[in-house]
Amino acid sequence: FQAQQLFVYTNHPLTTHNLDVLVAGTLGLEEWALRLPYLLGSLAIVALVYALGLRVMGPLGALLAATLVATSPGLAFYGALVNYEDLCIPAMLLAVWAHLRWSEKGRIRDAALFGAALFLAV
Protein backbone atom coordinates (compact mmCIF):
# COMPACT_ATOMS: atom_id res chain seq x y z
CA PHE A 1 0.00 0.00 0.00
CA GLN A 2 1.23 3.46 -0.91
CA ALA A 3 -0.35 6.57 0.60
CA GLN A 4 -0.20 8.15 -2.86
CA GLN A 5 -2.82 5.65 -4.06
CA LEU A 6 -5.51 7.47 -2.09
CA PHE A 7 -7.33 10.48 -3.43
CA VAL A 8 -6.75 13.60 -1.32
CA TYR A 9 -10.03 15.20 -0.25
CA THR A 10 -9.41 18.83 -1.09
CA ASN A 11 -12.99 19.80 -0.20
CA HIS A 12 -13.03 18.01 3.15
CA PRO A 13 -11.18 18.52 6.43
CA LEU A 14 -7.66 17.14 6.52
CA THR A 15 -8.73 14.73 9.27
CA THR A 16 -10.78 12.78 6.71
CA HIS A 17 -7.79 12.15 4.46
CA ASN A 18 -5.49 11.31 7.37
CA LEU A 19 -8.02 8.85 8.80
CA ASP A 20 -8.43 7.17 5.41
CA VAL A 21 -4.65 6.84 5.05
CA LEU A 22 -4.40 5.36 8.55
CA VAL A 23 -7.21 2.87 7.94
CA ALA A 24 -5.90 1.89 4.50
CA GLY A 25 -2.43 1.40 5.95
CA THR A 26 -3.67 -0.87 8.74
CA LEU A 27 -6.67 -2.68 7.21
CA GLY A 28 -5.95 -2.33 3.50
CA LEU A 29 -7.79 -0.66 0.64
CA GLU A 30 -10.97 -2.63 1.23
CA GLU A 31 -14.30 -0.87 0.88
CA TRP A 32 -15.58 -2.12 4.24
CA ALA A 33 -12.41 -0.95 5.96
CA LEU A 34 -12.61 2.57 4.55
CA ARG A 35 -16.29 2.87 5.50
CA LEU A 36 -15.86 1.46 9.02
CA PRO A 37 -14.75 4.67 10.82
CA TYR A 38 -17.71 6.57 9.37
CA LEU A 39 -20.15 3.86 10.42
CA LEU A 40 -18.68 3.98 13.92
CA GLY A 41 -19.06 7.76 13.83
CA SER A 42 -22.75 7.35 13.05
CA LEU A 43 -23.16 4.98 15.98
CA ALA A 44 -21.33 7.47 18.18
CA ILE A 45 -23.85 10.13 17.19
CA VAL A 46 -26.67 8.03 18.66
CA ALA A 47 -24.70 7.33 21.85
CA LEU A 48 -23.73 10.98 22.32
CA VAL A 49 -27.28 12.21 21.72
CA TYR A 50 -28.38 9.80 24.43
CA ALA A 51 -25.64 11.03 26.80
CA LEU A 52 -26.55 14.67 26.17
CA GLY A 53 -30.24 13.84 26.57
CA LEU A 54 -29.55 12.30 29.97
CA ARG A 55 -27.88 15.50 31.14
CA VAL A 56 -30.53 17.83 29.76
CA MET A 57 -33.85 15.94 29.65
CA GLY A 58 -33.52 12.84 31.83
CA PRO A 59 -33.79 9.15 30.87
CA LEU A 60 -37.08 9.28 28.96
CA GLY A 61 -36.08 12.33 26.91
CA ALA A 62 -32.67 10.80 26.20
CA LEU A 63 -34.23 7.57 24.99
CA LEU A 64 -36.68 9.42 22.77
CA ALA A 65 -33.96 11.66 21.29
CA ALA A 66 -31.62 8.72 20.64
CA THR A 67 -34.45 6.72 19.06
CA LEU A 68 -35.34 9.59 16.75
CA VAL A 69 -31.71 9.98 15.70
CA ALA A 70 -31.16 6.22 15.29
CA THR A 71 -34.22 5.85 13.05
CA SER A 72 -33.43 8.92 10.96
CA PRO A 73 -33.17 7.99 7.28
CA GLY A 74 -30.45 10.59 6.82
CA LEU A 75 -28.21 9.01 9.45
CA ALA A 76 -28.70 5.58 7.90
CA PHE A 77 -27.89 6.89 4.43
CA TYR A 78 -24.88 9.03 5.33
CA GLY A 79 -23.54 6.47 7.81
CA ALA A 80 -22.77 4.16 4.91
CA LEU A 81 -20.77 6.80 3.02
CA VAL A 82 -17.23 8.04 3.41
CA ASN A 83 -18.35 11.49 4.46
CA TYR A 84 -16.72 13.84 6.92
CA GLU A 85 -20.00 14.78 8.65
CA ASP A 86 -20.12 11.40 10.34
CA LEU A 87 -16.92 12.34 12.15
CA CYS A 88 -17.57 16.06 12.69
CA ILE A 89 -21.01 15.63 14.27
CA PRO A 90 -19.84 13.25 17.04
CA ALA A 91 -16.94 15.62 17.74
CA MET A 92 -19.35 18.55 18.02
CA LEU A 93 -21.68 16.57 20.29
CA LEU A 94 -18.71 15.58 22.45
CA ALA A 95 -17.70 19.24 22.63
CA VAL A 96 -21.19 20.21 23.84
CA TRP A 97 -21.15 17.40 26.42
CA ALA A 98 -17.68 18.40 27.64
CA HIS A 99 -18.70 22.06 27.82
CA LEU A 100 -21.70 21.17 29.98
CA ARG A 101 -19.44 19.20 32.33
CA TRP A 102 -16.88 22.01 32.38
CA SER A 103 -19.61 24.56 33.18
CA GLU A 104 -20.94 22.41 36.01
CA LYS A 105 -17.72 21.19 37.60
CA GLY A 106 -15.02 23.60 36.39
CA ARG A 107 -12.45 20.84 35.88
CA ILE A 108 -9.44 21.39 33.64
CA ARG A 109 -9.77 17.96 32.00
CA ASP A 110 -13.30 18.81 30.86
CA ALA A 111 -11.99 22.08 29.38
CA ALA A 112 -9.21 20.13 27.63
CA LEU A 113 -11.72 17.61 26.26
CA PHE A 114 -13.90 20.50 25.08
CA GLY A 115 -10.95 22.05 23.22
CA ALA A 116 -9.82 18.76 21.72
CA ALA A 117 -13.33 17.92 20.52
CA LEU A 118 -13.70 21.36 18.94
CA PHE A 119 -10.35 20.88 17.21
CA LEU A 120 -11.49 17.53 15.80
CA ALA A 121 -14.85 18.94 14.75
CA VAL A 122 -13.30 21.52 12.49
C-alpha positions as CSV (number, residue, x, y, z in Angstrom):
1,F,0.0,0.0,0.0
2,Q,1.2,3.5,-0.9
3,A,-0.4,6.6,0.6
4,Q,-0.2,8.2,-2.9
5,Q,-2.8,5.6,-4.1
6,L,-5.5,7.5,-2.1
7,F,-7.3,10.5,-3.4
8,V,-6.8,13.6,-1.3
9,Y,-10.0,15.2,-0.3
10,T,-9.4,18.8,-1.1
11,N,-13.0,19.8,-0.2
12,H,-13.0,18.0,3.2
13,P,-11.2,18.5,6.4
14,L,-7.7,17.1,6.5
15,T,-8.7,14.7,9.3
16,T,-10.8,12.8,6.7
17,H,-7.8,12.2,4.5
18,N,-5.5,11.3,7.4
19,L,-8.0,8.8,8.8
20,D,-8.4,7.2,5.4
21,V,-4.7,6.8,5.0
22,L,-4.4,5.4,8.6
23,V,-7.2,2.9,7.9
24,A,-5.9,1.9,4.5
25,G,-2.4,1.4,5.9
26,T,-3.7,-0.9,8.7
27,L,-6.7,-2.7,7.2
28,G,-6.0,-2.3,3.5
29,L,-7.8,-0.7,0.6
30,E,-11.0,-2.6,1.2
31,E,-14.3,-0.9,0.9
32,W,-15.6,-2.1,4.2
33,A,-12.4,-0.9,6.0
34,L,-12.6,2.6,4.5
35,R,-16.3,2.9,5.5
36,L,-15.9,1.5,9.0
37,P,-14.8,4.7,10.8
38,Y,-17.7,6.6,9.4
39,L,-20.2,3.9,10.4
40,L,-18.7,4.0,13.9
41,G,-19.1,7.8,13.8
42,S,-22.8,7.3,13.1
43,L,-23.2,5.0,16.0
44,A,-21.3,7.5,18.2
45,I,-23.9,10.1,17.2
46,V,-26.7,8.0,18.7
47,A,-24.7,7.3,21.8
48,L,-23.7,11.0,22.3
49,V,-27.3,12.2,21.7
50,Y,-28.4,9.8,24.4
51,A,-25.6,11.0,26.8
52,L,-26.6,14.7,26.2
53,G,-30.2,13.8,26.6
54,L,-29.6,12.3,30.0
55,R,-27.9,15.5,31.1
56,V,-30.5,17.8,29.8
57,M,-33.8,15.9,29.7
58,G,-33.5,12.8,31.8
59,P,-33.8,9.1,30.9
60,L,-37.1,9.3,29.0
61,G,-36.1,12.3,26.9
62,A,-32.7,10.8,26.2
63,L,-34.2,7.6,25.0
64,L,-36.7,9.4,22.8
65,A,-34.0,11.7,21.3
66,A,-31.6,8.7,20.6
67,T,-34.4,6.7,19.1
68,L,-35.3,9.6,16.8
69,V,-31.7,10.0,15.7
70,A,-31.2,6.2,15.3
71,T,-34.2,5.9,13.1
72,S,-33.4,8.9,11.0
73,P,-33.2,8.0,7.3
74,G,-30.4,10.6,6.8
75,L,-28.2,9.0,9.4
76,A,-28.7,5.6,7.9
77,F,-27.9,6.9,4.4
78,Y,-24.9,9.0,5.3
79,G,-23.5,6.5,7.8
80,A,-22.8,4.2,4.9
81,L,-20.8,6.8,3.0
82,V,-17.2,8.0,3.4
83,N,-18.4,11.5,4.5
84,Y,-16.7,13.8,6.9
85,E,-20.0,14.8,8.6
86,D,-20.1,11.4,10.3
87,L,-16.9,12.3,12.2
88,C,-17.6,16.1,12.7
89,I,-21.0,15.6,14.3
90,P,-19.8,13.2,17.0
91,A,-16.9,15.6,17.7
92,M,-19.4,18.6,18.0
93,L,-21.7,16.6,20.3
94,L,-18.7,15.6,22.4
95,A,-17.7,19.2,22.6
96,V,-21.2,20.2,23.8
97,W,-21.1,17.4,26.4
98,A,-17.7,18.4,27.6
99,H,-18.7,22.1,27.8
100,L,-21.7,21.2,30.0
101,R,-19.4,19.2,32.3
102,W,-16.9,22.0,32.4
103,S,-19.6,24.6,33.2
104,E,-20.9,22.4,36.0
105,K,-17.7,21.2,37.6
106,G,-15.0,23.6,36.4
107,R,-12.4,20.8,35.9
108,I,-9.4,21.4,33.6
109,R,-9.8,18.0,32.0
110,D,-13.3,18.8,30.9
111,A,-12.0,22.1,29.4
112,A,-9.2,20.1,27.6
113,L,-11.7,17.6,26.3
114,F,-13.9,20.5,25.1
115,G,-11.0,22.1,23.2
116,A,-9.8,18.8,21.7
117,A,-13.3,17.9,20.5
118,L,-13.7,21.4,18.9
119,F,-10.4,20.9,17.2
120,L,-11.5,17.5,15.8
121,A,-14.8,18.9,14.7
122,V,-13.3,21.5,12.5
